[in-house]
Amino acid sequence: MNTLQQLSRDVSALAARTAPAVVGVEHRRGQGSGVVIAPDGYVLTNAHVAQGGGPLRVRLSGSRVLRAERVGADERTDLAVLHVDAQGLPALTLSERRLDVGELVLAIGNPLGFERSVTLGVVSALYRNLPAPAGVLEGLVQTDASINPGNSGGPLLDAEGRVVGLNTAIIPWARGLGFAVPAHTASWIASVLIRAGEVRRPFLGIAARGEDLEPVLAQEVGLVRGVRVLEVVEASPAQAAGLARDDLLLGANGSPVQTLDDLQRVMVLAPPAEITLDVQRGARRLSLPIRPRPQAAAAA
């Protein structure tokens, strides 16, 4: 058996194993896709898919259709969790690992209503930002796996069948440009939505962006990315802690910070009264304690 034949068989087996966990999400205005993330009926999809008018329905493998309840949604990441009254459903695992550019990935969904369509591609780029109705979707995975209207909410899978992204957006006039929310973001957002129905992000009072580090600094700190502070809001917790414009955030409470999502994850999942930021300021390394301010919806 040659390499191409083996790849073909592996992709076919992967699709057969994972497709039963991919569902259709239907409402009065149209339909999208979703993925079962727990056997007791929890389904992850896009917030914009779950916001259609009228009752929500989930079409399971085998064409069984069940009424769905919206557990919660987070417009900042365009993610939502639904629940259906069912047990023992096939489910897929959300992966926590970081992807590499060039990896093979599989997208499964319901483009234009064609259920459980499978496309193969590669990870084209990481950490893409894309304008969206609720602001900017940050840290997206870019892929050339074919994604079309109706794929939204379906899984992006790695070669092991783990969910590495949730397909969320396309550029309609382009080809080979699809975008997915990374699974390491989707996993913690989903857990918070299941527990609380919404994501409350504490307020620090900075405008910031993730960026690649210079090779020398990257080797020194052991990270390839950090979060650059672009602006500090007056009278904010960040200003009170001494955070300054152009500071580079590398860690929070001992966890690496490579994206804004990493910072928000630390603050939301284990919100202490005070967190400690690992900051690079020029040639100096600082450790700054800061007290985030609880707030329902605010930028980091």
N, C-alpha and C positions, 0 to 999 in steps of 0.2 A: 504494500500500500504506500503510495507516495504522500508527500506532505499535504498537497492540496486535498486529496481524498480524506485524509485524517482530519484536516480542519473542517471540511464539509460535514463529516459525521459528528464531530464535536459540537459544532454550532447547532446542528439539527437536534442532538440530544439535549443541549442546553435549553433550546426553545421549548421542546416538549416538556421538560422538567419544570420550567418557570412560568409558562403561559397560563396554567390554570389559576395562578394567583393574581392575574391581571383582570380587572373588571371594567365594565362600562359604567359611567356615571351619567344619568339622564335627568333632564328637567324640561320644563315647558319651552325654553328657548333653544334647546339643542342638547349636545352631549359631549363628553370628554372621556378621559380614562382615569383609572386609579389602580392602586396596588394594595392587596390585603397584607397588613403588617402584623396581625395577630389572629390566631385561629378562632377567637371568640367574636369576630365581626368588626374589628377596627380596620378602616380603609383610609389610606393616605392619598390625597389628590391635591390639585391646585385650588387656591382660594377663589380664583376667577371661574373655575369650573363649578364649584359648590355654591356660587352666588346666583345661579340662574333662577328665574321665576318659577313659582309653583312648587309642588312636592318633589323631593329628590328620590330617585330610584337607583339601585345598583344592580347591574346585570352580571350575575356570576357565571362561572364556567358551566356549560351545559344549558345556557339560556334561562336559568332561573332568575327571576326578577323580584327584588325585595325592596320595600320602602326603607329609606335611609334617614337617619337623624344626623344633623350637623352638630358635632360635638364642640367644635371650635375652629377658628380661622385666624390666620396671621397675614395681613396684607403686606407687611414689610418684606416677607419672604415668599409671598404668593403660595402659602401652604394651608391646607385644611385637613381636618380629620372627620370622617363620617363613621357612623356605627349602624350595622344591620343586625337584626335578631337572628343570629345563626351561630352554630358551633362547629368545630372541626374543619374549618375552612383551610385550604392550602394557603400558606403565607410565606413571604420572603423576608429575609433579614436585611436591615439597613446597615451598610458597612461604615465603620468609623475611619477607615484608612484613607490616606491622601492618594490621589491618582497621579499618574505620570503621563505627560504628553506622548502620544503615539500608541497608547494601550488600545487593544481591540475592545469595543463595547457593542452591546446589543440593545436596541430600543424596541419595546413592545407596547402597543396601544391600539386605539381604534380610530385611525385617520379616516376622516370623511365617512365614519360609520362602519368601516370594514374591520370587524372585530379581530383583536389579537394579531394584528399584522406585525411582522418581524423584519427589522432592518439591521444591517451590520455596518459598522464604521469604526472610526478611531477617535480618541480624545484629541481634538485639534489644538486646544489651548485651555488654560486654567485662569481663574481669577478675572473673568470678564465681568464688566458692569453694563447694564442695559436699562434704558429708561422704561418706566412702567407707570400705569395710572396712579399708583400709590407712592411713587417716588422713584428710586433707583434700586433695581435688583443687583446685589453685589456678590462677587465671588463665584460667578456661575461657571459651570463646565461647558466648554464649547465642543461640539461634536459634528462630524459630517454624516453620521447615521441619519438616514432620511426621517425627518419629523415633519408632519403635516397637521393641518387643523383637525382636532379630535385626538391627537397624540398627547395633548396636555394632561398631566397627571399620571401618565404611565411611567414605568420604571426604565432607567438606563442601567444595564447590567454589565458586570465584568465577566471575565472568562470563567470564574468560579460560580457564577449565578447569583452573586451578591448584588443588592441594589446599591449602586454608587452614585445615583442621581435620580431626580424626579424631573422628567421632561416638562418644560414650562413655557418656552417661547421660541418663536421663529422670526426671521426677517422675511416677510412675504415676497419681496421682489428679488431675493437672493436664493442661491442653491448651495447646499452643503453647509449652511449656517444654522445649526440648532443649538439650543441652550437648555441646561438642566441645573436645578438647585442641587448642590452636592449633598450626598447622603449624610455626611458628618454634620451638616446643618439641619437637615430634615429630621434626623434622629432625635435631637434634643428639643426641637420645636414640637415635634409630634408628642413627645412625652409630657411636655408642659401643657399642650392643648388637651390631652386626655385627662390630665390631673386638674387643670384650672379653667379650661375653656378659652383662655386668652394668654398672650405673652405680655407681661408687664416688664418693660425695660427700665432699669434705674437710670437716672439722669446724671451724667458727668459734666457736661457743658463743654464739649469739644466738637469741632469739625475735623475729620481725619480720613485718611485713606490708606489702604494696604499698598506696599511697594516692595519690589525686589531690593535686596541689600547689595552693596558693593562687595565684590568677591573677598577682599581682605577682611571686611567687617563680618561677612557671612562665616568665614572660616574661624574668626575669633569668637563669635557668639554661638556658633553651631546652629544657626538658622539661616534660611535663604530669603525670608521675608520678615517684615515688621510693619507696624502701623505708625504712619507719620502724622503728627499733630499739625493741622493747617491753621487752626484758630482756636482760641480759648475764650469762652463767653465770660463777660463781666459778672462778678458776684456769683460765680458757679462753684460747685465743689472742686472742679479742676483748678480753678484759679486759687481757691483757698489752700489747696495742697501744694501749690507752687509749680504746677505743670505749665510749660511754656510752648509757644509756637516753635515748630521745627524739632521738638523733642521726638525721639523715636521710641515707641513702646515695643518692648520685646517679650514681656511676660506679665502675668497677673496672678497673684497668689501661687506662684511657682509653676503655672502652666504657660507654655509658649503662646505668644500672641502673634500670629501671622496675618490675621484678617480682623476686621471689625467684629465679625461673627464670633471669633475666638474670645474677644473681650466681653461681648454681650453674654456669651454662654457662661462664663465664670460668674458674672454678676447675677444672672437670672437663676441658675440652677442651685447655687449655694450662696444666697445673698447675705453676706455678713454685714455688720455695721460699718466695717472698714475693710478695704482691700489694699493690697500692696502692689504697686506697679513697678516693674523693672524697666528703667528708662535709660536710653543712651542720649546724652546731651553733648554733642561735639565729641571730644575725646574722653569725657567723663561718664562713668556708670553710676546711676543714682537709684535709690530705692525710696519711692514716695508713697506714704500711706495716704489714702483718700477715702472720704465718706460719700458714696453715691447717694443721691436724693431719690427716694421712691417716686415713681411717676408712671402713669399708665401708658403713655405713648410719647416717647421723646427719642431724639437721636443720641447716640453714645457721646 
